[in-house]
């Protein structure tokens, strides 16, 4: 009987389009992720599910775009309970479907789709093995007091402290000792990746889905000293004392580079393990990011210094290109042509039907996704008809794209300052203006009309995540 391919699916957290050296990063290197691109396919017009964490994962897991998927923004379940607003009862997601095909499914990292005491905890939605953070809020600390081991808390050798605090008054920001209280002994990403490797070892003789939604390089800036030492002194630095949320750091630029390069080394360990087990030709590797990089030096980050968005307009939370265009590399030895580059427009909703086509199986649920399996296998495909995103956060936004034409709407939510929002549709030609500098709506009324129809038709109102003015008749 033909073996079904294993799937290792890694999602970085807030990693920008330009944060890998195979996408132009010049200040640090990511050789192991670059190897995935060298031995597989690199996508240059790949989009995350949305502009922030939970809704992006909801799109990936359901195969539904943000106008239809149930989770459309980050939202806590309640103030007193751990975890985010849960996927609705009855939601069918990717691991459940893979389980029915004989896969054993593991998730290692950040869940964010339902608290540990809800119907949407990972073990209730097709995950056989879980290790990591259930809650996005808890994941702000890379030295937490505990992680979730399946459905039980496992304590770590870390003191309990808030991931949102400043340097104490009078502390010397240049003194490494001033930062000692913001660390611990057990670095959560190391613990999580060790469990991912063990999962692969334990299930080497059956098809596995190893889902790795890592928390790197999301804030807070925290990294063990052995990794930080590689970059200390390499960049001009100004200590971040706190004050713009998240923890202080003495060398924030070095920390950011060190976090990503440590993740890259973990990818290398996964690659080495799969090869050691003789599974290289039987394993699909995917590496991508859940949204764009951070903005305005939040938490001490400096994504402008690293050119993390690679010149694209917008950052995390925005539906301009910099907020949602993400690096994506895919390797399947013997199937995907090494060193290939694709300009096809793909999004997180496309993964569910794509994976099932690669398995030579019929997609078992209705999705908004368009399989790009033929593209991965080096065959020609017709261009997708359209691409759609919406996001009720950061003021309320929508986008629709046909070919190179992209329409964007912003500030759709009612606020005290803007109680009656006026809907304005911007238009950009991404072929001639990839950085979205010039709105050409006035010169292209017919294209605006087509895109505005899409913006209306693809949005299904959500009582849990309303999108302001467009939930009322336009």
Helices and strands as residue ranges (DSSP letters): E 6-12, G 21-23, H 31-38, E 41-43, E 46-47, H 53-62, H 94-100, E 104-110, G 122-124, E 129-133, G 138-140, E 146-149, E 152-155, G 176-182, H 188-202, E 208-213, H 225-228, H 252-276, G 280-282, E 283-289, G 298-300, H 321-324, E 328-331, E 340-342, E 346-347, H 350-358, H 373-376, E 387-391, E 397-402, E 405-409, E 426-429, G 441-443, H 445-457, G 468-471
